[in-house]
Amino acid sequence: MTSQFDVIIPRRGSGSYKWDSSDDLQSLPMWVADMDFRTAPAIIEALSDRVAHGVFGYTKVPDAYYEALGSWFANRHGFQIERDWVIYTSGVVPAISAILKALTRPGERVLIQTPVYNCFYSSIANMGCIPLENVLIAGEDGHYGIDFEDLEAKAAEPDVHVMLLCNPHNPVGRSWRVEELSRIGDICLRHGVTVVSDEIHCDLTFPDHTHHPFATIKQEFLAASVTCISPSKAFNIAGLQIANIVVTDEELRSRIGKAINIHEVCDVNPFGVAALIAAYREGGSWLDELRGYLQANYQTVSDFIASNMPTLRLTQQEATYLAWIDCRALSLSSDAIEARLATEGHLLVNSGTLYGAAGEGYIRLNMACPRAQLLDGLERMQTVLTQ
Ligand SMILES: Cc1ncc(COP(=O)(O)O)c(C=O)c1O
């Protein structure tokens, strides 16, 4: 059966960071985290209506925005978000930088679980802070877990006041369980560490997995955490630049608000607002079809690797469209693999070390594309890595 997600949409020449950053016109980009799918029809319609209006002045975020967001998170994730807790902004990365500005002082260390999304490192560095790594444990079964003893010891360090949690986790694909989040939260509470939970991938769990917002695990976690959310990954609207910070504590919210406003870049654009409302109001069934398609893509990668590149190992994944592939059996550095795939296979992936030293020997492959394109990428990989 064909799917709407099987349609190949040419993106080269469309001003796409993913497709237009390379001069190699034969290259197949499977790196930066956006999808090669058209967004949900309801979003396209809402944007077309907004364009047809023809006036694009400064934006007043309407009540409908908060209502759509509130209903989505209450219904999908059991997270009751009050309107006053929400600060809108242009992206999760700017949000994290502003939160770090509000919560840390230069020279302090910030806890992260590595390998992890590369911009965590840059946001920490930009605030004059230093990353403190709680390295995730890569299990024999290809499933990642947490070293809680190490986490506790590091959270207890006197210069650690913030932990950046990635839930679900990019790049290891975990959708953290209630017990894991509970232990993380208890450790952080014991040591006065505020958890900043980046939940940008929350809507991209595989169909048989559930996202658990960190703030919903215990009442105390809600009060002692900050959550970053956006429809951008799940609905493929990253270019529209819309995201939200959820923070219950009034004083902290005011500090974060100030940090966001300090460079006067706090305003959002009308397209991001219209897209978010349409996504959260009407995008549910489209999203569920997408989640099924992405899981089938993951299965395709898994089967292909098992049959054609058996020395590589695919991480057991529960969420996100980013495959994390263990290539350590090749005895090549991640950077060397990335370079060989680009030059010999015209395939663009991310080197595992972009996500920290713990990613050495791995590559990250973006699976969010039509299946025929995915198979093309996998065949390119096989040609280069098995010759
Ligand atoms: C964990 C995580 N946070 C944030 C972002 C980017 O957020 P934004 O584009 O809203 O700044 C990404 C993009 O891949 C991500 O994986």
The ligand as an SDF file (V2000), in Angstrom:
LIG
                    3D

 16 16  0  0  0  0  0  0  0  0999 V2000
   16.9360   17.8400   21.0240 C   0  0  0  0  0  0  0  0  0  0  0  0
   16.7830   19.0100   20.0960 C   0  0  0  0  0  0  0  0  0  0  0  0
   16.5380   20.2260   20.5890 N   0  0  0  0  0  0  0  0  0  0  0  0
   16.3890   21.3070   19.7890 C   0  0  0  0  0  0  0  0  0  0  0  0
   16.5010   21.1910   18.4210 C   0  0  0  0  0  0  0  0  0  0  0  0
   16.3630   22.3900   17.5370 C   0  0  0  0  0  0  0  0  0  0  0  0
   15.3870   23.2560   18.0090 O   0  0  0  0  0  0  0  0  0  0  0  0
   15.0270   24.6080   17.2800 P   0  0  0  0  0  0  0  0  0  0  0  0
   15.1290   24.3980   15.8110 O   0  0  0  0  0  0  0  0  0  0  0  0
   13.6190   24.8790   17.7380 O   0  0  0  0  0  0  0  0  0  0  0  0
   15.9730   25.6370   17.7960 O   0  0  0  0  0  0  0  0  0  0  0  0
   16.7510   19.9240   17.8660 C   0  0  0  0  0  0  0  0  0  0  0  0
   16.9090   19.7770   16.4130 C   0  0  0  0  0  0  0  0  0  0  0  0
   17.2370   18.7550   15.9050 O   0  0  0  0  0  0  0  0  0  0  0  0
   16.8940   18.8160   18.7230 C   0  0  0  0  0  0  0  0  0  0  0  0
   17.1230   17.5800   18.2490 O   0  0  0  0  0  0  0  0  0  0  0  0
  1  2  1  0
  2  3  1  0
  2 15  2  0
  3  4  2  0
  4  5  1  0
  5  6  1  0
  5 12  2  0
  6  7  1  0
  7  8  1  0
  8  9  2  0
  8 10  1  0
  8 11  1  0
 12 13  1  0
 12 15  1  0
 13 14  2  0
 15 16  1  0
M  END
$$$$
